[in-house]
Amino acid sequence: MAAKFILAFDQGTTSSRTIVFDHAGAIVAVAQREFRQIYPQPGWVEHDAAEIWFSQLETAREAMRKAGLTPADVAAIGITNQRETTVVWDRTTGDPIHNAIVWQCRRTTETCEAIKADGLEETFHQKTGLVVDAYFSGTKIKWILDHVDGARERAARGELCYGTIDSWLLYKLTGNHATDYSNASRTMLFNIHSLQWDPELLTALDIPAEGLPGVHPTSHVFGETTLLGGSIPVASVVGDQQGALFGQAAFEAGASKNTYGTGCFLLMNTGTEPVASSKGLLTTIGWGLEGQVTYALEGGVFVGGAVIQWLRDELQLIANAAESEAIAGTIPDAGGVYIVPAFVGLGAPYWDMRARGVITGLTRGAGRAHLVRAALESIAYQSADVLRTMVQETGRSIPVLRVDGGACANNFLLQHQADVLGIPVERGQTLETTALGAAFLAGLATGFWTSTSAIADTWKLDRCFEPRWSEDQRQQALSGWADAVNRSRS
C-alpha cells in the first residue's frame, strides 16, 4: 500500500514541532516541544543544538504515535527551520563545539562594521542579495572559529562541519552534510547568481570552504533516515519564510505573503530572475525545484505580534492577545494615536538600528482602547511600508496578499491591513503554511504530489478581507503613520 502521509519538521526559534499532513494538505497530528533560550550577556542569544535535535526527534516520534503511523505510511520528511541560526560540529563525533548562535544574536556587529569599513559592503550585497548585518550566518561561523580553541585549525583540516539548523538536523538524521538553496542564500557566503559558495566572501570572513555543506535544490532527496523505526526519505529542506511562501501556493511572479509572528516577514515571488533592491529589501532564493530556481524579495518587520505581548506583559493593558481584537473594536478609530514599536530599531525598508519606539497623537481623551488599537494598527502599517517598497522596486502590482501566522486569528488586524493596502487580504484554512510548504516540497520530490498545480488545488480560503477605505482615508492614515515614523527616527 502506498504511503499516505508526509512528516514536516518545523524547527523554530522557541520550539520544535512535527506536523503530519495528508494528501489533501490537511493536518492529521501535531507534536511540539519547547527548548531553552540562552542569554550569555545582553544582545547575545544561543541555543543548545543537541537539545534542538532531541526535541525534534521526540516530536517526530510523538506525532507518528498520535497519528497511528508506521514508517511505511510516511512518504517523506520535509524540514523547515529558523533561518540564519548557526551550528559548528565535529564531523566524526557529531558533537557541537559551541552552542548554536541564534539569528537574533548581535555579537558580530563589530565584524559587520569592519566589513563595511573595508569597503566590501557592496560586494556582499551584489553577490548575496543581503545587507551586511549580524543577522546572517557567515559572521556567526567566523565568531565560533575565532573563539573556540583550535577550531580554526580543525576547520582547515576538514574536521568540522558548519551550517544552519537544517544542515544540523539533516546530518543527525542521515549522516549527510547538506543544505538547500533557500538556506544557503541566508548565510552571506552564497552567490545567488552562480549558486555556489563564493571564494571572495569566504576569504573576507576567513572561513575555510572545507566545512560548508553541499547545496542542493529545495525539493530533493537529501538522504534517508532509519531513526523512526524504518527507512524514510528526507526529501526537502527550506527556510521557514520561503516555506511559508511555497505553502501559500505563491507560485507565480508577484504572488506575495505576510507571516504575522513575533515579527512580520513579507515575501514576494519575483520569478526566475533576482530583483536587486536599493531600498533595504533582501533578495533571496525562494526555492529550487530540479532544474529551476525561484527568487524572492523579502522585507522583515522586527516587532509585529511582539507589540501585543508588550501591551500584555509590560503595560498590562490586556490579559491575553485575543482580547486585543475586542478592545480595538470598541472605538471607531485610534483618535490620531500612532505607536511605532521600534523597540530594537526599524527593519525594512528603513534599516535604522537607532530608531526607538514612540507614541504620537496622545490627547487627554486617549485611553486604553486607543493604545491597543494603535498597537494592532502598527503591525499593518509596518507591513504596508514593506509591500509598497516591493511594488516600487519590481514594478509589479500585488493583486492580493495571502497571510498566515498566529496573529492572523485577529480579524481586526487583517481588516485594517486590507484597508491600509487597498487590496484584498486572504486567510487560508491552514495557517501552518511554513510546515505545509516543507511538506509540499518533500511530496514533489517523491511523487506524492505530481505538480505545483496539484498543490495549488489543495489551497482553501477561510476568509477574504476586502478594503473598505476611500483613497483619501488611506492617504490621511498613511501620512499620520509616516510622521510618527519620522519622529521615531529623529
Residue pairs with C-beta under 8 A, 6 or more apart in sequence:
1 72
2 75
3 72
3 73
3 74
3 75
3 448
4 22
4 23
4 73
4 75
5 20
5 21
5 22
5 28
5 67
5 69
5 73
5 74
5 75
6 20
6 21
6 74
6 75
6 76
6 77
6 78
6 439
6 442
6 443
6 448
7 18
7 19
7 20
7 60
7 63
7 64
7 74
7 76
7 77
7 78
7 232
7 439
8 18
8 19
8 20
8 21
8 77
8 78
8 79
8 80
8 435
8 436
8 438
8 439
8 442
9 16
9 17
9 18
9 56
9 59
9 60
9 77
9 78
9 79
9 80
9 81
9 169
9 438
10 16
10 17
10 18
10 19
10 80
10 240
10 432
10 434
10 435
10 438
11 17
11 52
11 56
11 79
11 80
11 81
11 82
11 165
11 166
11 169
12 81
12 82
12 240
13 82
13 85
13 102
13 103
13 104
13 262
14 34
14 35
14 37
15 32
15 33
15 34
15 35
15 55
16 32
16 33
16 35
16 52
16 55
16 56
16 58
16 59
17 30
17 31
17 32
17 33
17 59
17 435
18 30
18 31
18 56
18 59
18 60
18 62
18 63
19 27
19 29
19 30
19 63
19 432
19 435
19 436
19 439
20 27
20 28
20 29
20 30
20 63
20 64
20 66
20 67
20 69
21 27
21 28
21 435
21 436
21 439
22 28
23 448
23 449
24 458
25 430
25 436
25 439
25 440
25 455
25 458
25 459
26 430
27 430
27 432
28 67
29 63
29 64
29 66
29 67
30 63
30 66
31 58
31 59
31 60
31 62
31 63
31 66
32 59
33 55
33 56
33 58
33 59
34 55
35 47
35 48
35 51
35 52
35 55
36 47
36 48
36 51
37 45
37 47
38 45
38 46
38 47
38 48
38 99
39 45
39 46
40 46
43 105
43 106
43 107
44 105
44 106
44 107
45 101
45 102
45 104
45 105
46 99
46 100
46 101
46 102
46 105
47 85
47 99
47 100
47 102
48 99
48 100
49 87
49 89
49 96
49 99
49 100
49 165
49 168
50 95
50 96
52 100
52 165
52 168
52 169
53 168
53 169
53 172
56 169
57 172
57 227
60 77
60 228
61 228
64 70
64 74
64 228
70 229
70 230
71 228
71 229
71 230
71 231
71 232
72 230
74 228
74 232
75 233
75 442
75 443
75 446
75 448
76 221
76 232
76 233
76 234
76 235
76 236
76 442
76 443
76 445
76 446
76 448
77 173
77 225
77 232
77 233
77 234
77 235
77 442
78 234
78 235
78 236
78 237
78 238
78 435
78 438
78 439
78 440
78 441
78 442
78 443
79 166
79 169
79 170
79 234
79 236
79 237
79 238
79 438
80 166
80 237
80 238
80 239
80 240
80 243
80 434
80 435
80 437
80 438
81 164
81 165
81 166
81 169
81 183
81 237
81 239
81 240
82 102
82 103
82 165
82 240
83 103
83 164
83 183
83 186
83 239
83 240
83 241
84 103
84 135
84 136
84 137
84 140
84 164
84 186
84 187
85 100
85 101
85 102
85 103
85 137
85 164
85 165
86 100
86 101
86 137
86 140
86 141
86 144
86 162
86 163
86 164
87 96
87 100
87 162
87 163
87 164
87 165
87 167
87 168
88 96
88 97
88 98
88 141
88 144
88 145
88 148
88 151
88 155
88 160
88 161
88 162
88 211
89 95
89 96
89 97
89 160
89 161
89 162
89 168
89 171
90 96
90 97
90 159
90 160
90 161
91 158
91 159
91 160
91 161
91 177
91 211
92 159
94 171
94 172
97 144
97 148
97 151
97 160
98 144
98 147
98 148
98 151
100 165
100 168
101 107
101 140
101 143
101 144
103 135
105 134
105 140
106 134
107 134
107 143
108 134
108 139
108 140
108 142
108 143
109 134
111 134
111 139
111 142
111 143
111 205
112 132
112 133
112 134
112 139
115 121
115 124
115 132
115 204
115 205
116 132
118 204
120 132
120 204
121 131
121 132
123 200
123 201
123 204
124 130
124 132
124 188
124 201
124 204
125 131
125 132
126 276
127 191
127 192
127 193
127 198
127 200
127 201
128 185
128 187
128 188
128 189
128 190
128 191
128 192
128 198
128 201
129 185
129 192
129 274
129 276
129 277
129 282
129 283
129 284
130 136
130 186
130 188
130 282
130 283
130 284
131 280
131 282
131 351
132 188
134 140
136 186
136 187
136 188
137 164
137 186
137 187
137 188
137 189
138 187
138 188
138 189
138 201
138 205
138 207
139 188
139 205
141 162
141 187
141 189
141 205
141 207
141 211
142 205
142 206
142 207
144 151
144 162
145 151
145 152
145 155
145 206
145 207
146 152
151 160
152 206
152 208
154 160
155 162
155 207
155 208
155 210
155 211
156 208
156 210
157 210
158 208
158 210
158 211
160 211
161 167
161 171
161 177
161 211
161 213
162 207
162 211
162 212
163 171
163 177
163 179
163 183
163 212
163 213
164 179
164 183
164 186
164 187
164 239
166 179
166 180
166 183
166 237
166 238
166 239
167 177
167 178
167 179
167 183
167 213
170 176
170 177
170 178
170 179
170 213
170 222
170 223
170 234
170 237
171 177
173 223
173 225
173 227
173 234
174 222
174 223
174 224
174 225
174 234
175 223
176 214
176 222
176 223
177 213
177 214
178 213
178 214
178 215
178 216
178 222
178 223
178 237
179 213
179 214
179 215
179 216
179 237
180 215
180 216
180 217
180 218
180 220
180 236
180 237
180 238
180 287
180 288
181 195
181 215
181 216
181 217
181 218
181 285
181 287
181 288
181 293
182 218
182 237
182 238
182 239
182 242
182 243
182 284
182 285
182 286
182 287
182 288
183 237
183 238
183 239
184 190
184 197
184 213
184 215
184 285
185 192
185 284
185 285
186 239
186 284
188 201
188 205
189 197
189 198
189 201
189 202
189 205
189 207
189 212
190 196
190 197
190 198
190 215
191 197
191 198
191 201
192 274
192 283
192 284
192 285
192 295
193 274
195 215
195 293
196 215
197 209
197 212
197 215
199 209
202 208
202 209
216 222
216 237
216 288
217 287
217 288
217 289
217 290
217 293
218 236
218 237
218 238
218 242
218 287
218 288
218 289
218 441
219 235
219 236
219 287
219 288
219 289
219 290
219 441
219 442
219 444
219 445
220 235
220 236
220 237
220 288
220 290
220 445
221 233
221 234
221 235
221 445
221 446
222 234
222 235
222 237
223 233
223 234
224 231
224 232
224 233
224 234
225 231
225 232
225 234
226 232
233 442
233 445
233 446
234 442
235 441
235 442
235 443
235 445
235 446
236 438
236 439
236 441
236 442
236 444
236 445
237 438
238 246
238 287
238 437
238 438
238 441
240 434
241 259
241 265
241 267
241 298
241 434
242 267
242 284
242 285
242 286
242 287
242 296
242 437
243 433
243 434
243 435
243 436
243 437
243 438
243 441
244 257
244 259
244 265
244 267
244 404
244 405
244 433
244 434
244 437
245 255
245 257
245 267
245 269
245 286
245 287
245 296
245 437
246 286
246 287
246 437
246 440
246 441
247 404
247 430
247 432
247 433
247 434
247 435
247 436
247 437
247 438
247 439
247 440
248 255
248 257
248 402
248 404
248 428
248 433
248 437
248 459
249 255
249 452
249 455
249 456
249 458
249 459
250 256
250 257
250 267
250 269
250 402
251 269
251 452
251 456
252 269
253 269
253 270
253 271
253 396
254 268
254 269
254 270
254 394
254 396
254 397
254 398
254 399
255 268
255 269
255 402
256 266
256 267
256 268
256 269
256 387
256 390
256 398
256 401
256 402
257 266
257 267
257 401
257 402
257 403
257 404
257 433
258 264
258 265
258 266
258 383
258 387
258 401
258 402
258 403
258 404
258 405
258 417
259 265
259 266
259 403
259 404
259 405
259 433
259 434
260 304
260 305
260 379
260 403
260 404
260 405
260 406
260 407
260 408
260 413
261 304
261 305
261 405
261 406
261 407
262 303
262 304
262 305
262 306
262 309
263 300
263 301
263 302
263 303
263 304
263 305
263 306
263 347
264 300
264 301
264 304
264 379
264 382
264 383
264 386
264 405
265 298
265 299
265 300
265 301
266 298
266 299
266 300
266 301
266 383
266 386
266 387
266 390
267 284
267 286
267 296
267 297
267 298
268 296
268 297
268 298
268 390
268 394
268 396
268 398
269 286
269 294
269 295
269 296
270 295
270 296
270 297
270 394
270 396
271 294
271 295
272 292
272 293
272 294
272 295
273 295
274 283
274 295
275 283
275 295
275 297
275 393
275 394
276 283
277 283
277 297
277 389
277 393
278 393
279 349
279 389
279 392
279 393
280 299
280 348
280 349
280 350
280 351
280 389
281 297
281 298
281 299
281 348
281 349
281 386
281 389
281 390
281 393
282 297
282 298
282 299
282 300
282 348
283 295
283 296
283 297
283 298
284 295
284 296
284 297
284 298
285 293
285 294
285 295
285 296
286 294
286 295
286 296
287 293
287 294
287 441
288 294
289 444
297 390
297 393
297 394
298 348
299 347
299 348
299 349
299 385
299 386
299 387
299 389
299 390
300 347
300 348
300 386
301 347
301 348
301 379
301 382
301 383
301 386
302 342
302 343
302 344
302 345
302 346
302 347
303 341
303 342
303 343
303 344
303 382
304 379
304 382
304 383
304 407
305 321
305 379
305 405
305 406
305 407
306 341
306 343
307 339
307 341
307 375
307 378
307 379
308 318
308 321
308 324
308 375
308 376
308 407
309 321
310 341
310 343
310 375
311 317
311 318
311 324
311 371
311 372
311 375
312 318
312 319
312 320
312 321
315 371
317 368
317 371
317 372
318 324
318 327
318 372
321 406
321 407
321 410
322 409
322 410
324 372
324 375
324 376
324 410
324 412
325 376
325 410
325 411
325 412
325 413
327 368
327 369
327 372
327 373
328 369
328 372
328 373
328 376
328 412
329 412
330 369
331 369
331 370
331 373
333 373
334 361
334 370
334 373
334 374
334 377
335 361
335 363
335 365
335 366
335 370
336 361
336 363
336 480
337 359
337 360
337 361
337 362
337 366
337 370
337 371
337 373
337 374
338 359
338 360
338 361
338 374
338 377
338 378
338 381
338 480
338 481
338 483
338 484
339 357
339 358
339 359
339 371
339 374
339 375
339 377
339 378
339 484
340 346
340 355
340 357
340 358
340 359
340 360
340 378
340 484
340 485
340 487
340 488
341 357
341 375
341 378
342 352
342 355
342 356
342 357
342 358
342 488
342 489
343 356
343 357
345 351
345 352
345 353
345 354
345 355
345 356
346 352
346 355
346 485
346 488
346 489
348 385
348 386
348 389
349 385
349 386
349 389
350 385
350 485
350 489
352 489
354 489
355 485
355 488
355 489
356 488
357 488
358 484
358 487
358 488
359 371
359 374
360 483
360 484
360 487
361 480
361 484
373 412
376 410
376 412
376 413
376 416
377 416
379 407
379 413
379 417
380 413
380 416
380 417
380 420
381 420
381 478
381 481
383 417
384 417
384 420
384 421
384 478
385 485
387 398
387 401
387 421
390 396
390 398
391 397
391 398
398 421
398 423
399 423
399 424
400 423
400 424
400 425
400 426
401 417
401 421
401 423
401 424
401 425
401 426
402 425
402 426
402 427
402 428
403 414
403 417
403 425
403 426
403 427
404 427
404 428
404 431
404 432
404 433
404 434
405 431
406 431
407 413
408 414
408 427
408 431
409 431
411 463
411 465
414 425
414 427
414 463
414 465
415 425
415 465
415 468
417 425
417 465
418 424
418 425
418 465
418 466
418 467
418 468
419 467
419 468
419 469
419 473
419 474
419 477
420 469
420 474
420 477
420 478
421 467
422 467
422 469
422 471
422 474
423 467
424 464
424 465
424 466
424 467
425 464
425 465
426 461
426 463
426 464
426 465
427 461
427 462
427 463
427 464
427 465
428 459
428 460
428 461
428 462
429 460
429 461
429 462
430 436
430 460
440 449
440 455
442 448
443 449
443 455
444 451
444 452
444 455
449 455
469 477
